[in-house]
Amino acid sequence: MFKSLSRIRAAFAKASLRRRTTRELNELPQEIKRDIDWPERAEPDEIRLPF
């Protein structure tokens, strides 16, 4: 049971980090986003959990 809870917690942490990173990249100036080939309008990622 604790192993499953650990996996769930890790999945939520990973999803949170992904959302935060995406939000920070979306806040960059347009010139920088173009230099790193970040799409103008990134589709929001849904939380992908392994269960």
Secondary structure as a PSIPRED ss2 file (coil, helix, strand):
# PSIPRED VFORMAT (PSIPRED V4.0)

   1 M C   1.000  0.000  0.000
   2 F H   0.000  1.000  0.000
   3 K H   0.000  1.000  0.000
   4 S H   0.000  1.000  0.000
   5 L H   0.000  1.000  0.000
   6 S H   0.000  1.000  0.000
   7 R H   0.000  1.000  0.000
   8 I H   0.000  1.000  0.000
   9 R H   0.000  1.000  0.000
  10 A H   0.000  1.000  0.000
  11 A H   0.000  1.000  0.000
  12 F H   0.000  1.000  0.000
  13 A H   0.000  1.000  0.000
  14 K H   0.000  1.000  0.000
  15 A H   0.000  1.000  0.000
  16 S H   0.000  1.000  0.000
  17 L H   0.000  1.000  0.000
  18 R H   0.000  1.000  0.000
  19 R H   0.000  1.000  0.000
  20 R H   0.000  1.000  0.000
  21 T H   0.000  1.000  0.000
  22 T H   0.000  1.000  0.000
  23 R H   0.000  1.000  0.000
  24 E H   0.000  1.000  0.000
  25 L H   0.000  1.000  0.000
  26 N H   0.000  1.000  0.000
  27 E C   1.000  0.000  0.000
  28 L C   1.000  0.000  0.000
  29 P C   1.000  0.000  0.000
  30 Q H   0.000  1.000  0.000
  31 E H   0.000  1.000  0.000
  32 I H   0.000  1.000  0.000
  33 K H   0.000  1.000  0.000
  34 R H   0.000  1.000  0.000
  35 D H   0.000  1.000  0.000
  36 I C   1.000  0.000  0.000
  37 D C   1.000  0.000  0.000
  38 W C   1.000  0.000  0.000
  39 P C   1.000  0.000  0.000
  40 E C   1.000  0.000  0.000
  41 R C   1.000  0.000  0.000
  42 A C   1.000  0.000  0.000
  43 E C   1.000  0.000  0.000
  44 P C   1.000  0.000  0.000
  45 D C   1.000  0.000  0.000
  46 E C   1.000  0.000  0.000
  47 I C   1.000  0.000  0.000
  48 R C   1.000  0.000  0.000
  49 L C   1.000  0.000  0.000
  50 P C   1.000  0.000  0.000
  51 F C   1.000  0.000  0.000
